[in-house]
């Protein structure tokens, strides 16, 4: 092949990287937002209780939180393109399994497989961009990827709600198949990344311990929330030895899943604690919102999805501006103001729920929550990168991504306590609304804890620490 032919091939391959990775990663991003809108319909159609809907969300998040760091390592070992394509195929098959699931158990099992596929697909998509672009072009490509992800996430709830109303809830999973197919065709046009691959050891012991510990914690919280307190407490207590074992394994591993040395930085520890508490508040509130809109307010699924648009659009369009602002005034101010604003938004949602229609009862609160999260997300990413040594930036980002999933996992698992084990569809609107108010107050408290964490651990600027040994 001539030099000119090689250059043309490189141009062709790079041209397909962004559309392929945007479509591929959007499967993982959209699925988290779309499924929430469909949960009431899933509950009604499968005659399921609150615990089932919690597991439909948490089965997916459990695998993402536990495996996303391993997914990045596997991509480094076997090639990001190969893992990306494999993740697409796995996600598509799991989506079909979700769509045809005849029982709650089979749906939850298929969601677990979706989460496994997503844990390999998402890190591989970003790594492919990192391999295909350099310098300023890489920054622009990542910005385009992030913006497209925000837009598709914003469009997910109204599209999902419309599909639920026009077809049924199973359509939200079928729609993944053609998206995955197009991404797969594009992905085959991407050249494998040249150069030396990193042959790191796989921390299977740490990964399995993390899955078991988080799984037991989630099961315990959901079971206790249903009213089976004894079994729930036993499961929660059983998670503690796994947490201890995980720390011991990571301390002794030659190439740990989570290098514990990173947490010697108070800023890195604080950023991840902030992430857990803030995303716990967000996941809990977004889980309950479709139920209150559909069951208590009489919205259609499409209207409930559209109701979330102000939040999603604000977050999608404002994050890049927030990142630029953080460079001017520092991350600390924004990481205090952002979560505090988010908490205020939850209090507005709690106080106005009985005050009238959408534009009074929900829009102001959702707008304020969206504003607060917009102020927070980009500076939080910057703070994580600033607190980690340069050779561990990818690992630090992965840990923070996992922390957001862990926060959501715990919050959704604990929601049953707000309903006393009652089935959401069976609750009278007044009781459902009262539970919603308490959940929003709890979300506000978590957001304010996030702001306090930032105040006590963040610095406005920080140099790169020394490399982790």
Beta strands, then each sheet from edge to edge (+ up, - down):
end
